[in-house]
Structure formats: structure tokens, C-alpha cells
Amino acid sequence: MNTNFITENIRLDEKPATRHRLNSFMPRKKKHPPKVSDFLNPSKILIDLNGKSKLVIIENLVNFLADEITSAETDQIVLNLMEREALKSTAVGGGFAIPHCSCDHLKNIEVLLGISQAGLDFDAVDGQHVYLFFLVLTPRKFNLEYLNLVAS
């Protein structure tokens, strides 16, 4: 068997169509779905999150985004988040909660990290306190991105 078959029979420098066919067998790099970390920056980290109830905790998280949203939008976002929490707690266990919702008036995806040193009661599935809160707000028009982001 001739070991130089490829170099003798396929001249990549002369035939772009052959090059294209060979490239079609190469694995393609997939774009990763969006992750929470893709949207998080240092200005969106609340170090000393506190609150005695789920409502107060959510209000504190949303109010930290005051530069990004109006007060009317803030009220609607808090309402949307509380409606989502009524369905099932977003405290997934292990000290994490991911309160999230989509909103009509948002223009961009907003992610905020809230950190509680003492831990807060947020009705976690494991019954433990929550220390890290990832607030995820997305425009409704980004529904697919929203689902991928929350799933990550």
C-alpha cells in the first residue's frame, strides 16, 4: 500500500473544492450556550446581601441594579420574580439560588451576583441557607438565550 496516497493524489494547494470536502470531515467548534459568567462583571456584585424574607432579598438584589432600570421597571421585575418563586423556589441547594425572570422592557441581559456571608433562608430544596444568589433578568425577546442561561 502506498503511504503517500494523500500527498500524491490530493493537492490541497491546487483544488479549493477538495480542501472544502476535507474540511467537512473535520470536527466543528460549537458555540457554547451562554453562561451566567459571560454576563457577570465586578460592578454587578453585591457583597453584603441581607434580608429577612424572600421578598426583601429580591428587592435588595433588584434595587442594586438601579442604574440599569427605572423604579417602575423595578416594581414589575420584583413582581415577576416573586411570581416565579411562587411556582418553585429557585434556591437549588448547596448554598445557591438563581432567581430569574424575563421582562418586556429590558433591552439587555442583566446578571447580578449577591453574596451573603451569614446565609439567608430562601426555601432551598435542601433546606440549607443560601450564600450565593445569581439574579438573571432577560428581555422576553431573548427567550431561547434565557432558557440556556438559566440552565447553565
C-alpha positions as CSV (number, residue, x, y, z in Angstrom):
1,M,0.0,0.0,0.0
2,N,1.3,3.4,-0.9
3,T,1.7,5.6,2.2
4,N,2.0,8.7,0.2
5,F,-1.6,8.4,-1.3
6,I,-2.8,11.6,0.2
7,T,0.2,13.7,-0.9
8,E,0.2,12.1,-4.4
9,N,-3.5,12.2,-5.1
10,I,-4.8,15.2,-3.2
11,R,-3.1,18.5,-3.9
12,L,-4.6,21.0,-1.4
13,D,-2.8,23.9,-2.9
14,E,-4.5,23.4,-6.3
15,K,-8.1,22.4,-5.6
16,P,-10.1,24.5,-3.2
17,A,-13.1,22.2,-3.7
18,T,-11.1,19.3,-2.3
19,R,-10.0,21.4,0.6
20,H,-13.6,22.1,1.3
21,R,-14.5,18.4,1.2
22,L,-11.7,17.6,3.6
23,N,-12.8,20.4,6.0
24,S,-16.3,18.9,6.1
25,F,-14.9,15.9,7.9
26,M,-13.1,17.9,10.5
27,P,-14.9,18.4,13.8
28,R,-16.5,21.8,14.0
29,K,-16.2,24.0,17.1
30,K,-19.6,24.6,18.6
31,K,-20.5,27.9,20.2
32,H,-21.2,27.3,23.8
33,P,-24.5,28.2,25.2
34,P,-24.4,31.4,27.2
35,K,-23.3,31.1,30.8
36,V,-24.0,33.3,33.8
37,S,-20.3,34.1,34.0
38,D,-20.5,35.6,30.4
39,F,-22.7,38.4,31.7
40,L,-21.2,39.0,35.2
41,N,-18.8,41.8,35.8
42,P,-17.4,43.3,39.1
43,S,-19.8,46.2,39.1
44,K,-22.7,43.7,39.4
45,I,-21.6,42.0,42.6
46,L,-23.4,42.9,45.8
47,I,-21.1,41.8,48.6
48,D,-23.3,42.2,51.7
49,L,-26.7,41.0,50.7
50,N,-29.2,40.7,53.5
51,G,-32.9,40.3,54.1
52,K,-35.3,38.5,56.5
53,S,-37.7,37.4,53.8
54,K,-37.6,36.3,50.2
55,L,-39.4,39.5,49.1
56,V,-36.8,41.7,50.9
57,I,-33.9,39.7,49.4
58,I,-35.3,40.0,45.9
59,E,-36.0,43.7,46.4
60,N,-32.4,44.2,47.6
61,L,-31.0,42.4,44.5
62,V,-33.2,44.3,42.0
63,N,-32.5,47.7,43.7
64,F,-28.8,47.1,43.3
65,L,-29.5,47.5,39.5
66,A,-30.9,50.9,40.0
67,D,-28.6,52.4,37.3
68,E,-29.8,49.9,34.7
69,I,-33.6,50.1,35.3
70,T,-36.3,52.6,36.3
71,S,-38.3,52.4,39.5
72,A,-41.4,51.4,37.6
73,E,-39.4,48.6,36.0
74,T,-38.0,47.6,39.4
75,D,-41.5,47.0,40.7
76,Q,-42.5,44.9,37.7
77,I,-39.3,42.9,38.0
78,V,-39.8,42.2,41.7
79,L,-43.4,41.1,40.9
80,N,-42.2,38.8,38.1
81,L,-39.5,37.3,40.3
82,M,-42.0,36.7,43.2
83,E,-44.4,35.0,40.8
84,R,-41.6,32.8,39.6
85,E,-40.7,31.9,43.2
86,A,-44.3,31.0,43.9
87,L,-44.1,28.3,41.3
88,K,-41.0,26.7,42.8
89,S,-38.1,28.0,44.8
90,T,-35.0,29.0,42.7
91,A,-32.8,28.0,45.6
92,V,-31.3,24.9,44.0
93,G,-29.4,23.7,47.1
94,G,-25.7,23.7,48.1
95,G,-25.9,27.4,49.1
96,F,-27.0,28.6,45.6
97,A,-30.1,30.4,44.4
98,I,-30.8,31.6,40.8
99,P,-33.8,33.9,40.9
100,H,-34.7,34.7,37.3
101,C,-37.4,36.0,35.0
102,S,-37.9,37.5,31.6
103,C,-39.3,41.1,31.2
104,D,-40.8,43.0,28.4
105,H,-39.0,46.3,29.0
106,L,-35.4,45.1,29.4
107,K,-33.0,45.7,26.5
108,N,-30.1,43.6,27.7
109,I,-29.5,40.5,29.8
110,E,-28.7,41.5,33.3
111,V,-26.9,39.2,35.8
112,L,-26.1,40.1,39.4
113,L,-24.3,38.2,42.0
114,G,-25.4,38.7,45.6
115,I,-23.3,37.3,48.4
116,S,-24.5,36.7,51.9
117,Q,-21.8,36.0,54.5
118,A,-24.3,34.6,57.0
119,G,-26.5,32.8,54.6
120,L,-30.2,33.6,54.1
121,D,-33.4,31.5,54.2
122,F,-34.7,31.2,50.6
123,D,-36.7,28.0,50.8
124,A,-33.8,25.9,49.3
125,V,-34.6,22.4,48.2
126,D,-32.0,21.0,50.6
127,G,-33.4,23.2,53.5
128,Q,-30.0,25.0,53.9
129,H,-29.2,28.7,53.8
130,V,-28.3,30.4,50.6
131,Y,-25.0,32.3,50.3
132,L,-24.7,33.0,46.6
133,F,-27.6,34.5,44.6
134,F,-27.3,34.8,40.9
135,L,-30.1,37.1,39.7
136,V,-30.8,36.6,36.0
137,L,-33.0,39.1,34.1
138,T,-33.6,38.8,30.4
139,P,-35.7,40.5,27.8
140,R,-38.6,38.4,26.6
141,K,-37.2,38.6,23.0
142,F,-34.2,36.6,24.2
143,N,-36.3,33.7,25.3
144,L,-34.0,30.9,24.0
145,E,-30.9,32.6,25.4
146,Y,-32.8,33.0,28.7
147,L,-33.6,29.3,28.9
148,N,-30.0,28.3,28.1
149,L,-28.6,30.8,30.5
150,V,-30.7,29.6,33.4
151,A,-30.0,26.0,32.5
152,S,-26.2,26.7,32.7
